Amino acid sequence: MVSNKAAGELKSPEDFKGKKLGVTGLGSSTDFLTKYLAVDSGVKTSEFTPVAVGAGQTFISALKQGSIQGGMTTDPTVAQIVEQKIGKVLIDMRTPEGSKQALGGLYPSSSLYMNTDWVNSHKDTVQKLANAFVKTLKWMSTHSAEDIAAKMPSDYAQGGAKLYAEAIKSTLPMFTKDGVMPADGPATVERVLKAFNPNLKNATVDLKKTYTTEFVKKAG
């Protein structure tokens, strides 16, 4: 997102230089992706300032006050910014097509992260968690954005029920129907992290050891 005030001078990642850009938290996926977009466009991570502003009202306030000129966030914050006419979408990665255009491939974000040793010693628990995720994804794939919004906690719809449903509709394309890791997903994540993380730049990573589809494929 970019604020209306800064839209004239912030038209692409090449313009990140010298800017203060909001992220949900330092070290978060929004932080990593912002750094990648910058480096991929020839801007060093030291040439702009990431600012941890959270999401929702804290992100919106920072954009309004000018403490950030732009930033990366998720819906429903995006929908609220557009609705309030204080900013616009600069790069849209809410769809598979948008992610491929910006990152060169699909970028898995929401996942179950666990230590391998713990997974191997608690397989029944892990299977139940995977079952819940897959069941939810299958249900989402056969229901409308309004149906999904109605199942969520009421305080999620801070911008209003209609706007919240619209925000869900915008993001539905990025949810898989089965929860299986996209074949090219891990390679995209590796490329993004290696672009700016010196600890990984020359590291050799066996991507097959970083995830498993064992549980998701057993989920009913």
Secondary structure, 3 states (H helix, E strand, C coil): CEECCCCCCCCCHHHCCCCEEEECCCCCHHHHHHHHHHHHCCCCHHHCEEEECCCCHHHHHHHHHCCCCEECCCCCHHHHHHHCCCEECCCCCCCHHHHHHHHCCCCCCCCCCCCHHHHHHCHHHHHHHHHHHHHHHHHHHCCCHHHHHHHCCHHHCCCCHHHHHHHHHHHHHHCCCCCCCCCCHHHHHHHHHHCCCCCCCCCCCCHHHCCCCCCCCCCC
